């Protein structure tokens, strides 16, 4: 028996639903771009049931991000199957689009808007919006690929793995959903740890490149592994903390001769800074307080630790960027610029160390047994001590 042909009404409804869904996604994208406070309304038209009222701001929006992203992925899977499978059922596609537009998407945007940067940190807020923008962009592409007539549906069904297939776009939406669920699962602490590790790895790469370049230029044959050893991720805070802090350095540099002492000092200080990243990750970022205890229906104050986090992470983010400029200055044999940039890197690291010195509760609540406090005080003295650096 031949499959039933979709009615004109079903096709018209699908076209209207695709159009209104695309418009809604575009509104959400604009809302995120403009950092708007008013959330766009869901689809309301003759062929679509009235939208449910926007949910109240959640007390803890992070689990809601995970739930809504999971729902979007599930709806995307349904859409992809309905596009590829025969017979072509525009009514089923319209139903899934309405569920997506009146449920999962508004739920996601509500959660995103509820993640106020003054409570959930600016870095988490920025990452969340970037992931959501990516999802909306890829979802808009998928919605645009939905066939609107039988002929287009037959073509889409016949090209499941070739040109015109929606599978690549579906995969992009899945990936964007996974990024959001991963971010929600990691939480603020997990994201901060991941970002700090990325910054540290960039710094480590710069140290390794500078060290290798200096040895190639000077044709040094020594087997000094100090800088390489400093790449290890061992906790620098231990019973042998002083030895750990000092256990690095380079003793060769490129021509001209006048740059070699500065290069050696730079490698030493930069590796001091790399150790600081490891200590901050383990003894501060992994134990960041949960913001949920500070969230209320009306957010009126910023938790003290958020200001501390934002300030420290700005410094940690800037250091690798400055280190790249420092390396370029060395490659150009510009000692004056290199010295200025090195001092700036050290200053940024000292600012981060000072900001995180007393922990998340402030000096009044800081514990005398806090290993990081004692270590960072020693680190601060050593990183700025020219005599120690010469001995390195």
Secondary structure as UniProt FT lines:
FT   HELIX           8..33
FT   TURN            34..35
FT   TURN            46..47
FT   HELIX           61..84
FT   HELIX           90..99
FT   HELIX           100..104
FT   HELIX           105..114
FT   HELIX           117..120
FT   HELIX           122..144
FT   HELIX           150..158
FT   TURN            163..164
FT   HELIX           167..218
FT   HELIX           226..229
FT   TURN            230..231
FT   TURN            239..240
FT   HELIX           241..246
FT   HELIX           257..283
FT   HELIX           285..287
FT   HELIX           291..294
FT   HELIX           304..331
FT   TURN            332..333
FT   HELIX           335..356
FT   TURN            357..358
FT   TURN            360..361
FT   HELIX           363..365
FT   TURN            368..369
FT   HELIX           371..383
FT   HELIX           386..391
//
